Amino acid sequence: MADRKIDMVVNEDGDVAYLSLPDHPGKGSPGVVAKQISLHSIIKEYKGPEIYLDFDKNGVLIGMEFLLEQAD
């Protein structure tokens, strides 16, 4: 299990990040995310950046996406 790791990629502007968990098959794997749930939909009182939980077809959490609000 030494090759299992957590990886984070942040875009150039620093306002979007993706955290890949050990069960994520890797970037470029089409159809890997079977279900995506917004943290706001689970915790109504949540205040903070948009966070999306990504699950595979077996219901395993494989990644998290973080989006900061854009200033108009």
GROMACS elastic network, one bead per residue, 0.5 to 0.9 nm:
[ bonds ]
;  ai    aj funct       b0    kb
    1     4     6  0.54721   500
    1     5     6  0.87463   500
    2     5     6  0.77380   500
    3    22     6  0.86158   500
    4    21     6  0.84284   500
    4    22     6  0.50214   500
    4    23     6  0.76617   500
    5    20     6  0.83608   500
    5    21     6  0.67626   500
    5    23     6  0.86487   500
    6    19     6  0.70223   500
    6    20     6  0.56783   500
    6    22     6  0.55455   500
    7    18     6  0.81683   500
    7    19     6  0.57437   500
    7    20     6  0.51009   500
    7    21     6  0.67360   500
    7    22     6  0.81618   500
    8    17     6  0.68589   500
    8    18     6  0.55556   500
    8    20     6  0.61601   500
    8    21     6  0.88208   500
    9    16     6  0.84866   500
    9    17     6  0.55554   500
    9    18     6  0.53207   500
    9    19     6  0.66416   500
    9    20     6  0.83291   500
   10    13     6  0.80764   500
   10    14     6  0.58877   500
   10    15     6  0.75725   500
   10    16     6  0.58524   500
   10    18     6  0.65398   500
   10    19     6  0.88247   500
   11    14     6  0.53141   500
   11    15     6  0.67656   500
   11    16     6  0.56074   500
   11    17     6  0.63143   500
   11    18     6  0.88149   500
   12    15     6  0.80335   500
   12    16     6  0.85178   500
   13    16     6  0.75818   500
   14    17     6  0.72971   500
   14    68     6  0.85849   500
   15    66     6  0.78873   500
   15    67     6  0.59193   500
   15    68     6  0.50906   500
   15    69     6  0.77655   500
   15    70     6  0.80158   500
   16    65     6  0.73642   500
   16    66     6  0.56051   500
   16    68     6  0.64877   500
   17    64     6  0.83068   500
   17    65     6  0.58446   500
   17    66     6  0.51253   500
   17    67     6  0.67957   500
   18    63     6  0.70425   500
   18    64     6  0.57519   500
   18    66     6  0.63010   500
   18    67     6  0.89838   500
   19    62     6  0.85638   500
   19    63     6  0.53864   500
   19    64     6  0.50902   500
   19    65     6  0.63670   500
   19    66     6  0.82215   500
   20    23     6  0.80030   500
   20    24     6  0.58927   500
   20    25     6  0.88248   500
   20    26     6  0.77793   500
   20    27     6  0.89281   500
   20    62     6  0.61821   500
   20    64     6  0.67283   500
   20    65     6  0.87938   500
   21    24     6  0.55841   500
   21    61     6  0.75439   500
   21    62     6  0.50466   500
   21    63     6  0.53008   500
   21    64     6  0.80771   500
   22    25     6  0.81205   500
   22    62     6  0.70292   500
   22    63     6  0.86912   500
   23    26     6  0.87546   500
   23    56     6  0.89549   500
   23    60     6  0.77333   500
   23    61     6  0.77427   500
   23    62     6  0.54609   500
   23    63     6  0.84904   500
   24    27     6  0.83763   500
   24    32     6  0.80350   500
   24    56     6  0.82656   500
   24    61     6  0.83101   500
   24    63     6  0.67261   500
   25    28     6  0.87182   500
   25    29     6  0.66498   500
   25    32     6  0.75319   500
   25    62     6  0.83194   500
   26    29     6  0.61122   500
   26    32     6  0.88591   500
   27    30     6  0.85161   500
   28    32     6  0.89062   500
   29    32     6  0.58465   500
   30    33     6  0.81506   500
   31    34     6  0.67297   500
   31    56     6  0.87307   500
   32    55     6  0.81977   500
   32    56     6  0.58874   500
   32    57     6  0.75701   500
   32    62     6  0.89520   500
   33    36     6  0.70504   500
   33    54     6  0.59082   500
   33    55     6  0.56141   500
   33    57     6  0.72070   500
   33    62     6  0.80436   500
   33    63     6  0.87396   500
   34    54     6  0.75899   500
   34    55     6  0.59251   500
   34    57     6  0.50860   500
   34    58     6  0.84561   500
   34    59     6  0.81684   500
   35    53     6  0.82234   500
   35    54     6  0.60047   500
   35    55     6  0.51735   500
   35    56     6  0.66505   500
   35    57     6  0.74663   500
   35    59     6  0.79325   500
   36    52     6  0.63019   500
   36    53     6  0.55301   500
   36    55     6  0.62367   500
   37    40     6  0.85142   500
   37    41     6  0.71099   500
   37    42     6  0.79303   500
   37    51     6  0.84672   500
   37    52     6  0.54807   500
   37    53     6  0.51559   500
   37    54     6  0.67145   500
   37    55     6  0.83249   500
   38    41     6  0.53184   500
   38    42     6  0.69661   500
   38    43     6  0.89878   500
   38    50     6  0.71992   500
   38    51     6  0.58932   500
   38    53     6  0.63185   500
   39    42     6  0.52299   500
   39    43     6  0.60847   500
   39    44     6  0.83031   500
   39    46     6  0.75379   500
   39    50     6  0.71644   500
   39    51     6  0.55269   500
   39    52     6  0.59983   500
   39    53     6  0.71735   500
   40    43     6  0.52347   500
   40    44     6  0.55258   500
   40    45     6  0.76080   500
   40    46     6  0.59845   500
   40    47     6  0.80882   500
   40    50     6  0.73608   500
   40    51     6  0.76888   500
   40    52     6  0.86752   500
   41    44     6  0.61682   500
   42    46     6  0.85912   500
   43    46     6  0.53585   500
   44    47     6  0.86039   500
   47    50     6  0.88289   500
   48    51     6  0.83809   500
   48    68     6  0.82704   500
   48    69     6  0.89725   500
   49    66     6  0.66422   500
   49    67     6  0.57509   500
   49    69     6  0.65441   500
   50    65     6  0.79660   500
   50    66     6  0.58111   500
   50    67     6  0.50363   500
   50    68     6  0.64810   500
   50    69     6  0.76801   500
   51    64     6  0.67758   500
   51    65     6  0.55599   500
   51    67     6  0.64500   500
   51    68     6  0.89205   500
   52    63     6  0.83682   500
   52    64     6  0.55268   500
   52    65     6  0.50535   500
   52    66     6  0.66839   500
   52    67     6  0.85588   500
   53    61     6  0.69503   500
   53    62     6  0.79932   500
   53    63     6  0.61997   500
   53    65     6  0.67147   500
   54    60     6  0.83592   500
   54    61     6  0.58421   500
   54    62     6  0.58242   500
   54    63     6  0.50442   500
   54    64     6  0.58185   500
   54    65     6  0.77681   500
   55    58     6  0.76005   500
   55    59     6  0.53435   500
   55    60     6  0.52195   500
   55    62     6  0.55166   500
   55    63     6  0.71085   500
   56    59     6  0.53896   500
   56    60     6  0.54476   500
   56    61     6  0.66700   500
   56    62     6  0.65314   500
   57    60     6  0.74413   500
   58    61     6  0.89826   500
   59    62     6  0.89005   500
   61    64     6  0.82126   500
   67    70     6  0.87826   500
